[in-house]
């Protein structure tokens, strides 16, 4: 149910999810295997999986840049709970860089064990719909359909 609420795009064994607690609202996505495929840690992905994730990440980066008019997209992996991973399921984050003030405030909330406000399904829907259309029309979709 969580994956369905956040799913933007599915291609093969992988999905693009919109983060329901985005650091940058409208531009924080995760690429992860779709169930039943489960990969707990990044180092357990096959080379083929990493290439698949990278192609999706490149498509997202291009669409985020075009949509936002900005050139500061961040890609990162949190591997292990000590690194900040909250769900033991390998994934890559792709997001537009948040302002320093916003990022610091969000990190401080996490450190103090306060949960960042999560978005509802209705609040996520416009972003999911927009980026689904963008990815369906991108070079990525044309190559891997």
C-alpha positions as CSV (number, residue, x, y, z in Angstrom):
1,X,0.0,0.0,0.0
2,X,2.8,2.4,0.8
3,X,4.5,1.7,-2.5
4,X,1.2,2.2,-4.4
5,X,0.7,5.6,-2.6
6,X,4.1,6.8,-3.6
7,X,4.7,5.1,-7.0
8,X,5.5,7.5,-9.8
9,X,6.8,5.1,-12.4
10,X,7.5,1.4,-12.8
11,X,10.0,-0.2,-15.2
12,X,10.9,-3.9,-14.9
13,X,11.9,-4.8,-11.4
14,X,12.3,-1.1,-10.3
15,X,10.0,1.7,-9.3
16,X,10.4,5.5,-8.8
17,X,8.7,6.6,-5.6
18,X,7.9,10.1,-4.5
19,X,9.3,10.6,-1.0
20,X,6.4,11.2,1.3
21,X,8.7,13.3,3.6
22,X,10.5,15.2,0.9
23,X,13.5,17.4,1.7
24,X,12.5,19.4,-1.4
25,X,8.8,19.3,-2.0
26,X,8.0,18.3,-5.5
27,X,11.5,17.0,-6.3
28,X,12.5,14.2,-3.9
29,X,12.3,10.7,-5.4
30,X,13.7,7.2,-4.6
31,X,14.5,4.4,-7.0
32,X,14.1,1.0,-5.5
33,X,13.3,-2.6,-6.4
34,X,9.7,-3.5,-6.7
35,X,8.4,-6.3,-4.6
36,X,8.8,-9.3,-4.5
37,X,12.4,-8.4,-5.4
38,X,14.1,-7.4,-2.2
39,X,17.6,-6.1,-1.8
40,X,18.4,-5.0,1.7
41,X,21.7,-3.3,1.2
42,X,23.3,-1.4,-1.7
43,X,26.3,-3.7,-2.0
44,X,23.9,-6.6,-2.7
45,X,22.6,-5.1,-6.0
46,X,23.9,-6.8,-9.1
47,X,25.8,-4.8,-11.7
48,X,22.7,-5.1,-14.0
49,X,20.5,-3.7,-11.1
50,X,22.9,-0.7,-10.6
51,X,22.9,0.1,-14.3
52,X,19.1,0.0,-14.3
53,X,18.9,2.3,-11.3
54,X,21.5,4.6,-12.9
55,X,19.5,4.9,-16.1
56,X,16.3,5.7,-14.1
57,X,18.3,8.3,-12.1
58,X,19.7,9.9,-15.2
59,X,16.1,10.2,-16.6
60,X,14.9,11.7,-13.3
61,X,17.8,14.2,-13.2
62,X,17.1,15.4,-16.7
63,X,13.4,15.9,-15.9
64,X,14.0,17.6,-12.5
65,X,16.4,20.0,-14.2
66,X,13.9,20.8,-17.0
67,X,11.0,21.2,-14.6
68,X,12.7,23.2,-11.9
69,X,15.0,25.3,-14.1
70,X,17.8,24.5,-11.7
71,X,21.0,22.6,-12.0
72,X,21.6,21.3,-8.5
73,X,20.3,17.8,-8.2
74,X,21.7,15.4,-5.6
75,X,21.9,11.6,-5.8
76,X,22.7,9.6,-2.7
77,X,22.5,6.3,-1.0
78,X,22.1,5.6,2.7
79,X,23.4,2.1,3.3
80,X,22.6,0.8,6.8
81,X,20.7,2.1,9.7
82,X,23.7,4.0,11.1
83,X,23.8,5.9,7.8
84,X,20.3,7.1,8.2
85,X,18.5,4.3,6.3
86,X,15.0,4.0,7.9
87,X,13.7,1.1,5.8
88,X,16.0,-1.8,5.2
89,X,15.5,-1.9,1.4
90,X,18.2,-0.8,-1.0
91,X,17.3,2.5,-2.7
92,X,18.8,5.7,-4.3
93,X,17.6,9.2,-3.5
94,X,17.3,11.7,-6.4
95,X,16.4,15.2,-5.3
96,X,16.7,18.9,-6.0
97,X,19.1,20.4,-3.4
98,X,17.1,21.9,-0.5
99,X,18.1,25.3,0.9
100,X,20.7,25.0,3.6
101,X,18.3,26.3,6.3
102,X,15.6,23.8,5.3
103,X,18.1,20.9,5.2
104,X,19.6,21.8,8.6
105,X,16.2,22.1,10.2
106,X,15.1,18.7,8.8
107,X,18.3,17.0,10.0
108,X,17.9,18.5,13.5
109,X,14.3,17.3,13.7
110,X,15.5,13.8,12.8
111,X,18.3,13.8,15.3
112,X,15.9,14.9,18.0
113,X,13.6,12.0,17.0
114,X,10.8,14.2,15.7
115,X,9.2,13.0,12.5
116,X,9.1,15.3,9.5
117,X,5.6,16.0,8.3
118,X,4.5,13.3,5.8
119,X,2.5,14.2,2.8
120,X,-0.9,12.6,2.2
121,X,-1.7,10.6,-1.0
122,X,-3.7,13.5,-2.2
123,X,-0.8,16.0,-1.7
124,X,1.6,13.6,-3.5
125,X,-0.7,13.0,-6.5
126,X,0.1,16.1,-8.7
127,X,3.8,15.4,-8.4
128,X,3.4,11.7,-9.1
129,X,1.2,12.4,-12.1
130,X,3.5,15.1,-13.6
131,X,6.7,13.0,-13.3
132,X,5.0,9.8,-14.5
133,X,4.1,11.7,-17.7
134,X,7.6,13.1,-18.0
135,X,9.3,9.7,-17.5
136,X,6.9,8.0,-19.9
137,X,7.9,10.5,-22.6
138,X,11.6,10.4,-21.8
139,X,14.5,8.6,-23.6
140,X,14.5,6.1,-20.8
141,X,11.0,4.8,-21.5
142,X,11.7,4.5,-25.2
143,X,14.8,2.4,-24.7
144,X,13.5,0.0,-22.0
145,X,9.9,-0.6,-22.9
